[in-house]
Amino acid sequence: MGRARRWRRALAGAACTVVVAGCGGGGGPAARPSAGPDLTRLPQATTFTTLRGLPQDPAPQAETDGTVVHPATPVEVAARPGGPAVAALPDRQLDGPTWVPVVAARAGWLQVLLPSRPNGVTGWVRDDGRLTVARTSHLVRVDLARQRLTLWESGRRTGAWTVAVGAARTPTPKGRTFLLALLKPARPTFSPLIVPVGTHSETLETFGGGPGTVAFHGWRDASVFGKAVTHGCIRVPGDALTRLSRIPLGTLVLVT
């Protein structure tokens, strides 16, 4: 049984306190060989990996134009346009399609946010027909100081909720990230849905059997909302969770 499957099973049956900062997932199937470099020999850009030699997000608090891409097959990731492949972006993560946001473009190349450590890591992928390019009109914002989640569509605010965020010793990381996957535990204990994002706890290397992936998820005790009490995840009311689950993967999340 693979790590991602073991982690999903752990999520479905774990106690609330065990999953708070380990509720993402990833890995996906092994990359398939393609013309050019053997992608199976490259580090895979998933939530389980740490990628070296790639640039950081050039504008971690900026909005984008909403462009997102999905690789039809695993694709090479370079540190610069035209550079050698240093990682591979798989076409699937956690049994779902990989969608990542575009943060910059250069002739024939797109710079995308990646779901791996370190937080804010990016890479350049070739826009050569292996990418499905789309645009999302949604934006997710989290204000840590106010413990406030807001959803936006086409520049219009469509919802706002008071939420729980990371405690002082286990803060929710700031910067821009994206909706990575949608998990539906077979036997939910604390949340019917979990929405991992592309960042990790900066104080916990692992938690609850996972790699410390930050996520949105529900919570049965509403008294936590408006407090900084989590291990890095963002606990949200049920209606907010339902709304988040309907937003396309790859949508930008801005945490300030």
C-alpha positions in Angstrom: 0.0 0.0 0.0 1.5 3.4 -1.0 2.1 6.3 1.3 -0.7 8.4 0.0 -3.2 5.5 0.5 -2.0 4.8 4.0 -2.3 8.5 4.8 -5.8 8.7 3.4 -6.8 5.7 5.6 -5.2 7.3 8.6 -7.1 10.5 7.9 -10.4 8.7 7.8 -9.9 7.2 11.2 -7.6 9.5 13.1 -8.6 11.6 16.2 -9.1 15.3 15.7 -5.9 16.3 17.4 -3.9 14.0 15.3 -4.8 15.3 11.9 -4.8 19.1 12.3 -1.5 19.7 10.5 -1.3 16.6 8.4 -4.5 16.7 6.4 -3.1 17.1 2.9 -2.0 14.3 0.7 -0.3 13.5 -2.6 2.2 11.5 -4.2 0.0 10.2 -7.0 1.0 7.5 -9.3 4.7 7.2 -10.4 5.6 9.4 -13.3 5.5 7.7 -16.7 8.5 7.9 -18.9 8.3 10.4 -21.7 10.5 11.6 -24.5 13.6 13.3 -23.1 14.7 12.8 -19.5 13.5 9.8 -17.6 10.9 11.5 -15.3 10.8 8.5 -13.0 14.4 9.4 -11.9 13.5 12.9 -11.0 12.1 14.2 -7.7 8.3 14.3 -7.9 6.6 17.6 -7.2 4.1 16.4 -4.6 3.2 17.3 -1.1 5.5 14.5 0.1 8.7 15.9 -1.4 11.3 18.6 -0.8 12.6 20.2 -4.0 16.1 21.7 -4.3 17.5 24.1 -6.8 14.2 25.7 -7.8 13.2 29.4 -7.4 11.0 30.8 -4.7 7.7 32.6 -5.4 8.7 36.0 -6.8 5.6 37.8 -5.4 4.2 35.9 -2.5 1.4 38.3 -1.7 0.3 39.2 -5.3 -2.9 38.1 -7.0 -2.7 36.4 -10.4 -4.9 36.5 -13.5 -6.4 33.1 -12.5 -4.5 31.0 -15.1 -4.1 27.4 -14.0 -2.6 24.4 -15.7 -3.0 20.7 -15.7 -0.3 18.4 -17.2 -1.9 15.7 -19.4 1.1 13.6 -18.7 4.0 14.1 -16.2 6.1 17.1 -17.3 9.6 18.3 -16.6 10.1 21.2 -14.2 13.1 23.5 -14.7 14.7 26.2 -12.5 14.6 28.6 -15.4 13.1 28.8 -18.9 15.1 26.5 -21.2 17.0 25.0 -18.3 17.5 21.3 -17.5 14.8 19.3 -15.8 15.3 19.1 -12.0 11.9 17.7 -11.0 8.8 16.2 -12.5 5.2 17.5 -12.0 2.9 14.4 -12.1 -0.5 14.6 -13.8 -2.3 13.4 -10.7 -2.2 13.9 -6.9 -4.2 12.1 -4.4 -6.2 10.3 -7.0 -7.2 13.6 -8.5 -5.9 15.8 -11.3 -2.9 18.1 -10.7 -3.8 21.7 -11.2 -1.3 24.5 -10.3 -1.5 28.3 -10.7 0.6 30.2 -13.1 2.6 33.1 -11.5 4.7 34.2 -14.5 5.1 33.5 -18.2 7.9 33.7 -20.7 7.9 32.7 -24.4 7.0 29.1 -24.4 7.3 28.6 -20.6 5.1 29.1 -17.5 6.2 29.5 -13.9 3.9 27.7 -11.6 3.5 27.2 -7.8 4.4 23.7 -6.7 2.9 21.7 -3.8 6.3 20.6 -2.3 8.5 21.9 0.4 9.9 24.5 0.9 6.8 26.7 1.0 6.6 29.0 -2.0 8.7 26.8 -4.3 8.1 27.3 -8.0 9.3 25.9 -11.2 9.1 26.5 -15.0 7.2 24.1 -17.2 7.2 24.1 -21.0 3.9 25.2 -22.6 4.2 22.7 -25.4 0.8 21.1 -25.8 1.0 18.7 -22.8 -0.7 21.3 -20.5 -4.4 22.0 -20.3 -4.6 25.7 -19.7 -7.7 27.2 -17.9 -8.7 30.2 -15.9 -10.5 30.3 -12.6 -12.4 33.4 -11.6 -12.2 32.5 -7.9 -9.8 33.7 -5.1 -9.5 32.5 -1.5 -8.2 34.9 1.1 -7.3 34.1 4.7 -6.5 37.0 7.2 -4.6 35.4 10.1 -4.8 38.4 12.4 -8.6 38.6 12.1 -9.1 34.8 11.7 -11.2 35.6 8.7 -11.8 33.6 5.5 -13.2 35.3 2.4 -14.2 33.9 -0.9 -14.1 36.0 -4.1 -15.4 35.5 -7.6 -14.7 37.8 -10.5 -13.6 40.5 -8.0 -16.8 40.2 -6.0 -16.8 38.9 -2.4 -19.1 35.9 -2.2 -18.7 34.8 1.4 -16.9 35.5 4.6 -16.5 33.5 7.8 -14.7 33.6 11.1 -12.3 30.6 11.3 -9.6 29.0 13.5 -6.0 29.4 12.4 -2.5 28.2 13.6 -1.4 28.9 17.1 1.7 31.0 17.9 4.0 28.0 18.0 2.5 26.3 15.0 1.4 29.1 12.7 -0.4 28.9 9.5 2.2 29.9 6.9 1.7 33.2 5.1 2.0 33.7 1.3 0.2 32.5 -1.7 -0.6 28.9 -2.2 -3.5 27.0 -4.0 -6.2 24.4 -3.6 -4.4 21.1 -4.1 -7.0 18.4 -3.7 -10.3 17.4 -2.2 -10.4 14.5 0.2 -13.6 12.7 1.3 -12.8 10.4 4.3 -14.8 7.2 4.1 -15.3 7.4 7.9 -15.0 11.1 8.8 -14.3 11.8 12.5 -14.1 15.6 12.6 -14.7 16.8 9.0 -16.6 15.3 6.0 -14.2 17.0 3.6 -10.6 18.0 3.7 -9.2 20.5 1.3 -5.3 20.4 1.3 -3.4 23.3 -0.1 0.2 23.6 -1.5 1.9 24.6 1.7 3.3 22.9 4.8 3.7 23.6 8.5 7.0 25.5 9.1 7.4 24.1 12.6 6.3 20.5 12.1 8.0 18.1 9.7 5.3 15.5 10.0 2.0 15.1 11.8 -0.7 12.5 11.9 1.2 10.2 9.5 1.4 12.9 6.8 4.0 15.4 5.8 2.5 18.4 7.7 0.4 19.6 4.8 -1.8 22.6 5.6 -5.5 22.2 4.8 -9.0 23.6 5.2 -11.3 21.4 7.1 -14.4 21.5 9.3 -14.6 21.2 13.1 -17.4 20.0 15.3 -16.8 22.5 18.2 -17.7 26.0 16.9 -16.1 27.6 19.9 -12.7 27.4 18.2 -13.7 29.8 15.5 -12.0 33.2 15.9 -9.0 31.7 17.7 -5.4 30.8 16.9 -5.4 27.3 18.2 -4.5 24.8 15.4 -1.3 23.2 14.3 -1.4 25.2 11.1 -4.6 24.0 9.3 -7.6 26.3 8.9 -10.8 25.1 10.6 -13.9 26.4 8.9 -17.7 26.3 9.5 -19.6 23.7 7.5 -21.1 26.1 4.9 -17.6 27.5 4.2 -16.3 24.0 3.7 -19.0 23.2 1.3 -18.3 26.4 -0.7 -14.6 25.6 -0.7 -15.2 22.1 -2.0 -16.9 23.6 -5.1 -14.0 25.9 -6.1 -11.7 24.5 -8.9 -8.4 23.0 -7.9 -5.5 25.2 -8.6 -7.3 28.3 -7.4 -5.1 30.8 -5.7 -5.2 31.1 -1.9 -3.7 34.2 -0.3 -2.8 34.0 3.3 -1.8 37.3 5.0 
